[in-house]
Amino acid sequence: MNPAHTWKFFCLLGALLLQALTGEAQPVTKIVGKYYQSLFLKSDGSLWAMGNNQYGQLGDGTINNTNYPEQIVASNVTAIAAGDYHSLFLKSDGSLWGMGRNNYGQLGDPNVTTYTNRPDRIVASNVTAIAAGDVHSLFVMSDGSLWVMGRNIDGQLGDGTFSNTNRPEQIVTNGVRAIAAGMSHSLFLKSDGSLWGMGYNGWGELGDTNFTTYTNRPDQIVASGVTTIAAGDNHSLFIKTDGSLWGMGFNYSGGLGDGTYGKITQPEKLVTNGVTAIAGGDTHSVFLMSDGSLWTMGYNFYGALGDGTYDNTIAPYGTNYPQKIVAGGVTAIAAGDLHSLFLKNDGSLWAMGYNKYGQLGDGTGSNTNRPEQILAPYNKIAGQLLSGGNMQLSFVGIAGANYALDRSSSLSPANWLPQATNPANSFGALVLTNTPNQATNNFWRIRAVP
């Protein structure tokens, strides 16, 4: 192989290896939405956020909204949750962190009297799961115990009182493996597959007709066979071992998808099989089937269902049956109050619905009633040799972000030399061109620049 061919080979090889070498261009792995903000994790453990930041719930040190994804924590984040004005996350050491409003003690730190716009450590270790309601929070420890904090006016903390608490309080000693929180109710799943709830039941969201308004103690709703739970503001969803989808609670906008409008006070089977993931918004619901298809139902005034319409002319402003929105390739879903998010199997992030505060992260404040790609797949990296010996690399990243092109003649050890820095365009596309030294075998990388 002559030197020119060798050089071209390694340039192209470098392009193929680009994602592994940079550690910057990472696919999205987890998403969460609540009220008017969205959070997501990348595969490198970094935490990103966009949308409403009135009380510092994005954790970026400001109280300014942002309509672009903004990195909040660089690494080691493993789980995320969002309430109306507060956010929670877990780190790989099992520590629990929170930011945002703390007016009812939902952050669990009595030293934060109003709000914090920086991540605040709440528990040092051993936390395994988190959930955030409107103004209350839940978490599970490694021993299976359930802990709560925040607003408790409807008994959503399940401690037998209606008193708020600004410190974590243990409710269940063991056996809890999953949690979910709505506006004023809480759900948890035990290791035996039983589903439990506490708090407000005025719309039937606890699925127990014995409680007409609320209960301040954990109440068993389903005895066994439950695998997954989710809570909308005033409705609840769960999946059973056979893949069936069940729901109860507020249904006046059709968010339970059973073909009716009203309220459902006991668990009702909505889909017979094949459901793998669920998410509840304010009055709409999203679910994922085993074939990777995405389905939505409920309130659609702002386009949160993603079906290409705005149901804003005739009440109840939505649809009461499931609609297929994406035929396949979806791997994760989330629902805010009036917007929806999903991930595809290429690591790309998509969103639809209400966007006044920038919660869709597309750089605008405009609503959309169709799925819109927010972050592109990170495998679209291409390299080509141009006339005059120039090397051109094309890359898809975050719109408006800055990226640098670096070169190294060896990877043992790597000695990266900066070549150029350019901003990605409004679609996230970036083209970097440079004239390398053809006498050496070059390796290339693209990295994000603050």
Summary of the structure (lengths in Angstrom):
residues: 450
radius of gyration: 23.6
end to end distance: 39.9
largest distance: 82.0
contacts: 1751
relative contact order: 0.12
helix: 5%
strand: 50%
